[in-house]
Amino acid sequence: MDFLNKIKQMFFSSGAPKAESEPVFDINKLIKFKVVVVEFADNIESRSGEIIAQNLKKQEGLEVSYFDEPFSKSFLNLDNRTLFDLIDKGLNIIDHTHADVLIWGYQEGEKIRINFQNSKQYEKDDKAFISLVDSFYIPANLNNSKTNFPPALNNLIYGGVICAINPQTKEAQIQKKFLLKKIIHSLSQDNSAKSLSIEYMPYIMNLLGIIYLSYAYDRGDGKDYKIVKKLFDSALEHKDLIKNPIHLGCIYNHLGQLYDSSSEYSPKQPFNHLKNAISYFRQAQKYLSKYNYPYDYGYISYRLSQLFYTYWRQKEDIQALRDAVFQLREAEKIYTYALFPEFWSNIQGELAHMLSLLGSFSNSEDISELAIASYKNRQKVITEKRDPLEWAHIQTHIGEIYYRLGKNNQDKALLEEALDYFHDALYIYENMGLEEEIKKISSNIAKTSHNLNFM
């Protein structure tokens, strides 16, 4: 079935970026993203990984190498019990090779499953929409010779690589978009995958959706978002062909990412986009459960917490604030201090802020104490020596909670506790010469002392 030609007619004829509008780059100054293809876990006579590496070496903006050091690849079956081994081994190879992206390959029957990994996957500063468990399938027999490999599939794998890049600079981000734009245009002109059967449709549509989303997410263009939505919807129309529910979870996750992006960047109906993002992320969690795929579940929980918090700010619905706290608690269970100290610290700060608000609105001393505990947890990473200004801000927040509790309960000890925290913060602000911060904290100290004098 010539479904790539069908895709061209349905989605790209009017919506694909035009080649003539591409920015001009000096090819000699282009950043080279480093890609490592790990020897695939397939038939011993197959050269799948090596052939894909050779094909990718011809693509613009990549420095490609082939990693064939022997090691057991049994963890590549995506079993939830070995997923941690896959992540850890990938991170070790990335650290050893300094790769921007790893490509994994694993044979399932007559198909090769391809997955992409970067060093920031499942961390707060991951700027890629693609997950490690997002899978792209190609026929295993295509890798028996170079001549059998359709250019369209090579471009899709190339697109998956570019989507997985986590740019560290503005220049890298611009180049990532530039390359994605060229890939989308090339795919819109390509009819080379006529031999592939319908069973590959959901995986191709999912990867196409990720490629287009990675290019268009911040453009705020409703036409772009509609194209991306159609691509993922087309993948779901063929969900009866998907054998592993994890792949369904990935598609729903990307629909959540789409509406999350459109709620942030599109001026039209942002609240409706917000609700759709919440709905699709929740749907994704049904397939990517915390017991089977905890990192995907935890990251979705983190995004849901942000969305519920935004929902609360817009509608002043206290239940949305409770839901935001619940989702952060779920993320906290996955992103532990031992494994993800920076992300865990960030979660603690956001959790403390939300709990403080919830404690204030519900007039709950217990919830307010939980907020203080979360702020103190954050200071396990944000120490006075490491980041004195942020540490002082946390001291200020803790002092404000103690002040509110002490004033509401006429509790002298709590007000004195607030003063201690305010003075800690004042010491830092004075040493750093921050006049505005000094004025604010001095005001806090004055009103706390005033309340103490009348007890």
C-alpha positions in Angstrom: 0.0 0.0 0.0 1.4 3.4 -1.0 0.4 5.0 2.2 3.3 7.6 2.2 1.8 8.9 -1.0 -1.6 9.0 0.7 0.0 11.0 3.6 1.4 13.4 1.0 -2.1 14.0 -0.4 -3.9 14.2 2.9 -1.5 16.3 5.0 1.4 17.8 3.3 0.2 19.1 0.0 -0.9 22.4 1.5 0.7 22.3 5.0 4.3 21.2 4.6 7.0 23.9 4.9 8.2 25.0 1.5 11.8 24.4 0.5 12.2 27.9 -1.0 11.4 29.5 2.4 14.3 27.8 4.2 16.9 30.0 6.0 20.3 30.2 4.4 23.0 28.4 6.3 26.7 28.2 5.7 27.1 24.4 5.4 30.7 24.6 6.8 29.3 26.2 10.0 26.5 23.8 10.7 26.6 22.1 14.0 27.2 18.4 13.7 24.9 16.4 16.0 26.7 13.2 17.2 24.7 10.1 16.6 25.7 6.6 17.7 24.0 3.5 16.2 24.3 0.6 18.7 24.7 -2.8 17.0 21.2 -4.1 16.7 19.9 -7.2 18.5 18.8 -9.1 15.4 19.7 -12.1 13.4 23.4 -12.9 13.4 23.7 -12.7 9.6 21.9 -9.3 9.5 23.7 -5.9 9.2 20.7 -3.8 10.1 22.4 -1.4 12.4 25.5 -1.0 10.3 23.4 -0.3 7.1 21.2 2.3 8.9 24.4 4.0 10.3 25.8 4.1 6.7 22.6 5.6 5.4 22.6 8.3 8.2 26.2 9.3 7.4 24.8 10.7 4.2 22.4 13.0 6.0 23.0 16.6 6.7 24.1 17.9 10.1 25.1 14.5 11.6 28.3 12.9 12.7 27.5 9.1 12.8 29.4 6.3 14.4 28.7 2.6 14.9 29.0 1.0 18.3 29.6 -2.7 18.1 31.2 -3.5 21.4 29.7 -6.8 22.6 27.2 -6.9 25.5 23.9 -8.6 26.3 21.0 -6.8 24.8 18.2 -8.8 26.5 16.8 -5.6 28.0 15.8 -4.3 24.6 12.5 -6.3 24.7 10.9 -3.2 26.5 9.9 -5.4 29.4 9.2 -3.2 32.4 11.5 -5.3 34.6 14.5 -4.5 32.4 13.7 -0.9 31.3 16.0 0.5 34.0 18.8 -1.5 32.5 18.1 -0.2 29.1 18.2 3.4 30.3 21.3 2.9 32.4 23.2 1.2 29.6 22.2 3.8 27.1 23.4 6.6 29.5 26.7 4.8 29.9 27.3 4.6 26.2 26.3 8.3 25.7 28.7 9.2 28.4 31.5 7.1 26.8 30.8 8.3 23.2 29.6 11.9 23.9 26.6 11.1 21.7 23.6 13.5 21.3 21.4 10.6 20.3 21.6 6.8 20.5 19.7 4.5 18.1 18.7 1.1 19.4 17.4 -1.8 17.2 15.7 -5.0 18.2 14.2 -7.7 16.0 10.6 -8.7 16.8 9.6 -11.5 14.4 9.9 -10.1 10.8 10.2 -6.5 12.0 13.0 -4.4 13.4 12.0 -2.0 16.2 14.0 1.2 16.4 14.1 3.4 19.5 15.9 6.7 20.2 17.6 7.9 23.4 19.2 11.1 24.6 21.0 12.0 27.8 18.2 14.2 29.1 15.2 11.9 28.5 12.8 11.9 31.5 14.5 15.0 33.0 12.9 18.4 33.5 15.1 20.1 30.9 14.4 17.5 28.2 13.3 19.5 25.2 12.5 16.5 23.0 9.0 15.2 22.5 10.1 11.7 21.7 10.3 9.0 24.4 12.7 6.1 24.7 9.7 3.7 24.3 8.4 5.5 21.2 9.0 2.8 18.6 9.4 2.8 14.8 9.2 -0.5 12.9 10.7 -1.4 9.6 10.7 -4.8 7.8 13.8 -6.9 8.8 14.4 -8.0 5.2 14.9 -4.4 4.1 18.3 -4.5 5.7 19.6 -7.4 3.6 21.0 -4.9 1.1 21.5 -1.2 0.8 19.5 -1.0 -2.4 16.3 -2.3 -0.8 16.1 0.5 1.7 13.5 3.1 0.7 14.7 6.7 1.0 11.4 7.6 2.8 12.1 5.2 5.6 15.7 6.6 5.8 14.2 10.1 6.1 11.8 9.0 8.8 14.7 7.5 10.9 16.7 10.7 10.2 13.6 12.6 11.5 13.4 10.5 14.6 17.1 11.3 15.3 16.6 15.0 14.9 13.5 14.9 17.1 15.5 13.1 19.8 18.2 15.8 20.0 18.0 17.9 23.1 19.6 21.3 22.0 21.8 23.0 24.6 22.1 26.3 22.7 19.9 28.7 20.8 22.0 27.9 17.7 21.4 24.2 18.1 17.7 24.7 18.5 17.5 26.8 15.3 19.4 24.2 13.4 17.2 21.4 14.7 14.2 23.3 13.4 15.9 23.9 10.1 16.7 20.2 9.6 13.2 19.2 10.6 11.7 21.6 8.1 13.9 20.0 5.3 12.9 16.5 6.4 9.2 17.3 6.3 9.5 18.8 2.9 11.5 15.8 1.6 8.8 13.4 3.0 6.1 15.3 1.3 7.8 14.7 -2.0 8.6 11.1 -1.5 6.7 8.0 -2.8 9.4 5.4 -2.3 7.8 3.2 0.4 5.2 1.5 -1.9 6.1 -2.0 -0.8 5.3 -1.6 2.9 2.0 -3.1 4.2 -0.7 -1.5 6.3 0.6 -3.0 9.5 3.3 -0.3 9.6 0.8 2.6 9.4 0.3 3.4 13.1 4.1 3.6 13.8 4.8 5.7 10.7 2.0 8.1 11.5 3.1 8.4 15.1 6.7 9.2 14.0 5.4 11.7 11.4 3.4 13.3 14.1 6.4 13.6 16.4 8.5 15.1 13.6 5.9 17.7 12.7 5.1 18.5 16.3 8.9 19.0 17.0 9.0 21.5 14.2 5.7 23.3 14.8 5.0 23.2 18.5 5.9 26.8 19.3 4.8 28.4 16.0 1.2 29.1 17.3 -0.2 28.2 13.9 -3.6 26.5 14.0 -3.0 24.9 10.6 0.2 23.2 11.9 -1.6 21.9 15.0 -4.4 20.5 12.8 -1.9 18.6 10.6 -0.2 17.1 13.7 -3.6 16.2 15.2 -4.6 14.4 11.9 -1.4 12.4 11.9 -1.9 11.1 15.4 -5.6 10.5 14.8 -4.6 8.5 11.8 -2.3 6.4 13.9 -5.2 5.7 16.3 -7.5 4.8 13.5 -5.2 1.8 13.0 -4.8 1.0 16.7 -6.2 -2.6 16.1 -2.8 -3.2 14.4 -0.9 -2.3 17.5 0.0 -5.3 19.6 1.7 -3.7 22.6 -0.4 -1.2 24.6 2.7 0.8 25.3 2.6 2.2 21.8 -1.0 3.4 22.3 0.2 5.2 25.4 2.9 7.0 23.4 0.3 8.2 20.9 -2.0 9.6 23.6 1.0 11.1 25.3 1.9 13.0 22.1 -1.7 14.3 21.7 -1.3 15.6 25.2 2.0 17.3 24.2 0.3 18.8 21.2 -2.5 20.4 23.2 -0.1 21.3 26.0 1.9 23.2 23.3 -1.1 24.8 21.7 -2.4 26.0 25.0 0.8 27.8 25.6 1.5 29.2 22.2 -1.8 29.5 20.4 -3.9 32.6 21.1 -7.2 30.8 20.1 -9.1 28.9 22.7 -6.2 28.2 25.1 -8.5 27.0 27.8 -10.0 24.3 25.6 -6.5 23.2 24.6 -5.6 23.0 28.3 -8.5 20.7 29.0 -7.7 18.5 26.0 -4.1 18.2 27.1 -5.2 17.0 30.6 -7.6 14.5 29.0 -5.0 13.0 26.7 -2.3 12.9 29.3 -4.6 11.0 31.6 -5.5 8.6 28.8 -1.8 8.0 28.2 -1.3 7.2 31.9 -3.7 4.2 31.5 -1.3 2.6 29.2 2.0 3.9 30.6 1.3 3.0 34.3 3.6 3.8 37.2 4.2 0.1 37.8 5.1 -0.8 34.2 6.7 2.3 32.7 7.4 4.6 35.7 9.6 7.2 34.0 7.0 7.9 31.3 4.2 7.9 33.9 6.2 10.2 36.2 7.0 12.7 33.4 3.4 12.8 32.4 2.4 13.4 36.0 4.8 16.3 36.2 3.3 17.9 33.1 -0.2 17.3 34.4 0.7 19.1 37.6 1.6 22.2 35.6 -1.6 22.0 33.6 -3.8 21.6 36.7 -2.0 24.5 38.3 -2.7 26.7 35.2 -6.3 25.5 35.3 -6.6 26.5 38.9 -5.1 30.0 38.2 -7.6 30.5 35.4 -10.8 29.1 37.0 -9.9 29.3 40.8 -11.1 25.7 41.1 -9.6 24.5 44.4 -10.0 20.9 43.2 -7.6 21.6 40.3 -5.0 22.8 42.8 -5.5 19.5 44.7 -5.1 17.6 41.5 -1.9 19.5 40.8 -0.5 18.5 44.2 -1.6 14.8 43.6 0.2 14.7 40.2 3.3 16.2 41.7 3.2 13.6 44.5 3.1 10.9 41.8 6.1 12.4 40.0 7.9 12.7 43.3 7.6 8.9 43.8 9.4 8.3 40.5 12.0 11.1 40.4 13.8 10.4 43.7 16.5 12.3 45.4 18.9 9.4 44.9 18.5 9.1 41.1 17.3 12.6 40.0 18.5 15.1 42.6 18.0 18.2 40.5 14.6 17.3 39.2 13.5 16.0 42.6 14.6 19.4 44.1 12.6 21.2 41.5 9.5 19.1 42.3 10.0 19.8 46.0 10.0 23.6 45.3 6.8 23.4 43.2 5.1 21.1 45.6 6.0 23.4 48.5 4.5 26.4 46.7 1.3 24.5 45.8 0.9 23.1 49.3 1.4 26.5 50.8 -1.4 27.9 48.7 -3.6 24.9 49.5 -2.9 25.2 53.2 -3.7 28.9 53.1 -7.0 28.5 51.3 -8.1 25.5 53.4 -6.8 27.1 56.6 -5.0 23.7 57.3 -2.0 23.8 59.6 -1.1 20.2 58.6 -0.9 21.0 54.9 1.1 24.1 55.7 3.6 22.0 57.6 3.9 19.7 54.6 4.7 22.8 52.5 7.5 23.6 55.0 8.8 20.1 54.8 9.0 20.3 51.0 10.8 23.6 51.1 13.4 22.0 53.5 13.7 19.0 51.2 14.6 21.4 48.4 17.4 22.8 50.5 19.1 19.4 50.5 20.1 20.3 46.9 19.9 24.1 47.0 22.3 24.7 49.9 23.4 28.1 51.3 26.9 27.5 49.9 25.9 26.3 46.5 23.2 28.8 45.7 22.9 31.4 48.5 20.3 33.6 46.8 17.8 30.7 46.0 18.5 29.3 49.5 17.5 32.7 50.9 14.3 32.8 48.9 13.4 29.4 50.3 14.1 30.7 53.8 11.8 33.6 53.1 9.0 31.3 51.9 9.3 29.2 55.0 9.3 32.3 57.2 6.1 33.5 55.4 4.3 30.2 56.2 5.4 30.3 59.9 4.2 34.0 60.1 0.8 33.1 58.7 0.4 30.1 61.0 1.7 32.2 64.0 -0.6 35.1 63.3 -3.7 33.0 62.7 -3.2 30.8 65.8 -1.8 33.6 68.0 1.3 31.4 68.5 4.3 33.2 69.7 6.7 30.3 69.1 5.7 30.2 65.4 6.2 33.9 65.0 9.6 33.7 66.5 10.4 30.8 64.1 9.4 33.1 61.2 11.8 35.8 62.5 14.7 33.3 62.5 14.0 32.4 58.8 13.6 36.1 57.8 16.9 37.1 59.4 18.7 34.2 57.7 17.4 35.6 54.4 18.2 39.2 55.3 21.9 38.2 56.0 22.2 36.8 52.4 20.4 39.8 50.8 22.6 42.3 52.7 25.8 40.5 51.7 24.7 40.5 48.1 23.6 44.2 48.2 20.0 43.4 46.9 18.2 46.5 47.9 14.7 45.4 46.7 15.0 42.1 48.5 16.2 43.9 51.7 13.2 46.1 51.7 10.7 43.2 51.3 12.3 41.1 54.0 12.7 44.1 56.3 8.9 44.6 56.0 8.3 41.0 56.9 10.5 41.3 59.9 8.8 44.5 61.0 5.2 43.1 60.8 6.3 39.9 62.5 7.9 41.8 65.4 4.8 44.0 65.6 2.6 41.0 66.1 5.0 39.5 68.7 4.9 42.8 70.7 1.1 42.5 71.1 1.1 38.9 72.5 
